[in-house]
Amino acid sequence: MRTATRGPATPPAATRSPSGGDPAAAGTATPGTAAPDTPAQDTATRDTASAGAGNADGTDPRPMGRHLLSAADLSLDEATLVLDTAEELARVSQAATVKKLPTLRGRTVVNLFFEDSTRTRTSFELAAKRLSADVINFSAKGSSVSKGETLKDTALTLEAMGSDAVVCRHSWSGAPANLARWVRGSVVNAGDGTHEHPTQALLDAYTMRQRLGRVEGLKVTIVGDVLHSRVARSNVLLLHTLGADVTLVAPPTLLPVGVGAWPAAVSYDLDAVLPTSDVVMMLRVQRERMGPAGERGTAYFPSAREYARRYGLDVRRAQALPDRAVVMHPGPMVRGMEISPEVADGVRSTIQEQVANGVSVRMAVLYLLLGGAQPAIGSVPSEPGRRGLS
C-alpha cells in the first residue's frame, strides 16, 4: 500500500495533553502508550517486511500490497477499491442462498488477539469463514503468552504452522508492524494500543457512503476521547484521503500533543459545530488507559456528569443536526455519558449498521490482501487496475 497523496489541511494550533509528552512512536514495546501523530513509521516497516515478495521489479502484485497496518497505507484508489469490493460482497451475500464464497478456500487466517474484543474478533472470524478460509482464534489468556512467551516467539510459531494471514490486536502501539517483520503472511492491524484501527475506519467510511451516498465533501465531527482513540486516528487519516472535512471536538485534556498537525480542525464547543455536521461520531472515554486517576476520570475532566453536559450527545443536541445527518459510534458505548440511550437507538443512529457492515468490509480486506486465485465475485467484470477482482 502507498501513503495517501492528499496534502494535509492547514490545522489550528496544537493542543497539549496533561501527560506533557508526544505520543509514543509506533513499534515501541510499552503497553498503553499513546500513538504517533502520524503513522508513517509503519509504512517503512511494512515495506521492509514485504521485501522479496512480489514481482521481478520489486512491486507487489496484490491490489493492496501485503499488509494493512495503518489507514495511511491506503491511497484514494485503494480505499475506494476496498469500499467497492465490500459493497459487491454485501450485495451478493444478501442475494445468495449460500452464505459462503469459495475464494479463500485452503487459506488459513489466524485471529491473534491480546486484548478483549467482541465486535472486531467476531467480525473478522465471520468474514474469513464467509470466504471459506480456515480460521484459528488465538487468545493470550490460556496460551503460552500467559507463561511469558514473547510476541516474536508467538509469531514464529504461527509462521511455522503456515498461516496465510494474521489479524492482530495488541495493547502495544506498533505491535502489528513488528509482527509483519517476522511472518511471511499478510498482517492486518485490528487495533494496536492507542495507535490505529484501520478496518474500523474503512467500515465507518463504508457506512457513511451507504447512508449518505458519498464520503467526499462530508463534514464529519469526531467527539470525545481523541487522546486514547485509535479509531479517531485512523478515521482522520482515511476520511482526509477520501475528501471529507473532519473536526475533532474534545476537552483540551483529551486531545493529543501535536494534534494541530493532523488533517483536521479542532473545536472545544460541540454545540457550535453540530448544525453543520453531516456525521457525528461519538467516542467512549477510555478510562482503562488513564491509570488509577482515570478510573474516576478526575485526571482529565471534573466528573462524568460534567463531561456529559459539555460533550455528550443527547436528544436536545441531536435536534440541532441537519435533517440527513447521522450519528455513529465505534463501540463499546457508555449510554448516558457520551451518548444518550434515545440517540443511540434513534433513527439517526448507524451503530448496528456499522457492526453489520464490518463483516463485508473485512471480507473485502482479507480477499484483496490475500489475492485469491479466483474472482471474489464471479459477476464482476475485469477492470484495469482492479486486480483483486479480476
N, C-alpha and C positions, 0 to 999 in steps of 0.2 A: 504494500500500500504506500501511497505517497502522501505527503503532508498537503493539506488544503492550500490552494493558491490564493484565496481571497486575502486581501490586505487587512490588517487589523483596523478596527474603528478607532476614532480618537476618544479615549476614555477620560472620565473625570479623575480627579486626584485620588491616589491610593488611600485606603483606609486600613488602619492597623488593628490587629487583634491584641488581646491582653497578654498573649504569650510572648510578644515582643521580638519575634524572630521570623525569618522566612520559613514557609513550609518546607519540609524535607524533600530532597530530590528523589526521583523515582530510582528504585534499586537499592535503597538503604534497607538495612535489616533491623529497623527499630519499630516495634509494634506500636500502632496507634499514632504514628507521626502524620502530620498534615502533608498534603500533596504539593508537588511543584506547581508554580503558577502556570507553566505551560509544559506539556508532556513531550517536548522534542527529544529528550534523552531516550525515551522509549523507542523512537524511530530508529535511532542509531543502533540500539541494542538489537532491535528486530532485524535490521539489515545484516548485522553481523551474524545473527543466528541463521539467517536464510542463505548465507554464502555457500556456494557449491551446490545448491539445489535449484535447478531451473534450466533455462535454455542455454545454448552454447555461448550466447552473447552476455550471459550473466543475469538476464531478466527472468522473472518468474512467470511461467505460462498461465498461472491461475489469475482470474479477473480481479482478485483482491489480494494477491500476494500470498504469503504463508501464514501470517498471524493477524489477529485483531487485538491489539494491546491498548490502543488509545483512539478516541474519536478523531484526533488529529491525523491519524493514519489514512483517513478516507478523503479522497478528492471529491469534488462535486459529482463527477460521473460515477464514481464507485458507490457513494452514498445513495445516489438515485437508483443505481442498479440493485442494491440491496432492497430498497423500498419497492421497486417494481417487481422484483422476484417474489418478495413476500406477498404482494398483492395477488399475483397469479397463483401462488401456492395456496393462499387462503381461499381464492375462488374455486380452485379445483377440489380442495378438501371439503368445502361446503357442498359442492355439487355431486361429489363421488359417493358411491355407496361403500367403497373400500377406503378406509382412512389412511392406509399405508401406501407410500410410493416406494418403488424398489431402487431408488437412485443411489443410496449408500449401503446397499446390501454387501455384507462382507467387511465393512469398515467397523472399527471399534472406537467409541467415544468414551473417555473417562471424565466423570464429573468429580473434580478434586476440590472439595470444599473444606476449608479450615475455619470458616465462620458459619454460624447457623443461618439457614435460609429456607424459606418456604416457596415463594413465588419463583425465584430465579432457578433454583436447582430443579424443581418440578418442571418448569417450563423448558429447560434445556433437555431434560430426560425425555419429555414428551416429544419435543422437536426431533431429537435423534431417532427415537423409535418410529415416528411417523415417516421418516426417510429410510426405515428398515435397517438402521445401524444397530450394532450390538452396544449396549450401554453398561458401564461399570460405575456404580456410585461409591465414591470413597469419602469417608468422613474421618476427620482427625481423631474423634472420640472412638476409642476401642481399637485403634490401629497402632502401628509401631511408632507413630508420631508421639503418642502419649507416653512412650517409653524413651523418648529422646532422639528419635530419628530426625535427621535434618531434611529440609526441603529438597536439597540436591540428591540425597540418597533415595528419597521417595521418587523423585523424577527419574533417576537411573533405573529404579525398579520397574516403573511404568514403561520406560524405554525398552527394557529387556523383554517385556511382555508384548511389545509390538503394537502399542496404541497408535491410532492414526490421528487423534485429536485429544487435547486435554483442555477441559473447561475449568479454569482455576479461580476460586475466590479465596482471598487471604487477607488477614488483618494488616499485613505489611505493605506499604506503598512500594510498588516496583517488583513484588514477588512474581507476577506472571512474566515480566520482562526477563527476570533471571531464569525462570523456568524455560523460556524459549531458547536460552543458550545451551540447555542440557538435553533437550529432546529433539528428535528429527521430525516428529509430527507437528501439526498445527496447534497453536495455543490461543485460546480465547480468554480474554480478561473478563471475568464475571463479577468484578469488583475487587479492588485492592486498596485496603486502608481507606484513606480519605482522598485517594488519587483520582481514579476514574472508574466508570462503569459504562463502556461504550454501547453495549447492546440495549441497555435501558434507554439511552439517548436515541438510538435508532427506533425503538418501539414507540417512544414518545413522539418522534417526528412522524412516524407512520400513522399514529392515532390522530395527530393534527391534520394530516393530509386527508384521512378518511372523513373526519368531521367537517373540516373547513375547505377542503378541495385543493389546498396548496400549503406550502410552508414559506416560500419566498414572499417577503413583504409583510409577514405577520408580526405583530407586536406581542412578544412573549415576556411575561413578568414572572420571575422566579423569586419566591418569597420564603424566608426562613433562615435556617442554619446553613448558610453557604460555606462557612468556615470548615465544617466537618463533612460536607456533602460531596461525594464522588459523582453523584448524579448531576449536581449543578455544574461541575467542571466539564463533564462530557457533553452535557446539553449546550453549554455556552459555545464550545468548540464546534459541535455538529450543526447547531442552528445557525451559527455565523457562516459556516460553509454553505448551507442551504439557502442563505439570503434572508433570514429572519432578523428582526431587531430585538435584542434581548436587554431587559432591565433587571438588575438584581436589587431586591428590597430586603433589608435586614437591619437590625441594630448594628452600630459600629463594631461592637464586640464580637459579632458573628460573621464578620467579613474577613477574609484572609489578607495578610500582608501582600502588597503587590497587586491587589485586585484592579487597580487603575490601569494595568497593562492588559487586562483581559478585553476581548472584543465585546464589551457590554457596558451599558450605562449603570450608574449606581444611584439609588434613592433610599432615603430613610422614611419616606412618607407613603404608606400603602394607599391611603385614600386619594392621593394626588395622581397616581398612575392607573388606578382601576378603570376610570371612564374611557381610556384609550387602549385598553388591553384586549387583544383577541384571545389570548390564552393566559390563564393564571395557574402557575404550578406551585403548589404548596409543599414545603419540605418539613419533615419531622425534626424537632430539636433532638440531637443525638447525645443525650446525657451520658451514655455509656462511654463516650470518647472524651469526656470533660474532666475525668478524675473525680476524687471524693467530693469536692465542692460542686461539681457538675451534676451529681445525683440530685442536688437540691436546685440546681440551676442558678444559684446565687453568684457564681463567678462570672456570669455572662449577662444576666438580667435580674431585676429585683425579685420577681416572683412569676409563677406560671400564670397567675391571673393578669398581671401587668403585661406579660408577653402577649397573651390572647387579646387583650384590649387594644394593643398597638399593632399587632401583626397577624392576628387571627382572622380568618375569612368566615364571617357569619352571614346570615340572611340579609341583614341590613347592608352590609358592604357588597354582597353579591348583586344587589339591586342596582348598584352603580355601574355594573358592567354593560357593554354594548349587547344588543339583543342576541347576536350569534356567538358571543364569547363562550368559551368552555373552561371548566375547572379540572385540573389534573393533580394527581398525587402519585409518586412512585411506590408508596407503601414501604413499611407499615405506617399507618397513620395513628395519631393520638386524637381521637374525637374530643372536641371541647377545648383543645388547645390551639393547634394551628388551623383547624377546620371544624366547623360545627357539624353535627350529625345531619341536619337538614340540608346543608350544602353538599355534603359528601354523598348523600342519597338522592340529590335533586336531579332535575333534567339536564342541567349543565354539566354534571359530573361525567367524566370519562374513565373513572377509576377501574371499573370492571372491564371496560373495553381495553384498557391498557394491558390488563392481565391476559385477556384472550389474544390480543394482537401480538403479545410477546412470543407466543408459540410460533406463529407464522414468520416473524422476523428472525427468530433464532434458527428456524429451519432454513431460511434463506442464507444466513451467515454460514452455517455448517456446510451447506451444499456448495456455496461459492468458494469457501476456503479449501474444502477437500477436493473440489474439482471433479465431481462424479463423472464416470465414464459415459453415462447416458444423460440426455437432457433431463432437467428437473421436471419439466412438464412437456409431454410429447407434442402438444398442440402449438407450442410457442415456436414461431419461425426463427431460423438462424439469422442473426443480425451482426454486422461487423462490430467488433469491439465488445461483444457480449458473449464471450467465450464460455462463461459459466452456464449459459442456457442453450448452447449450440452443440 
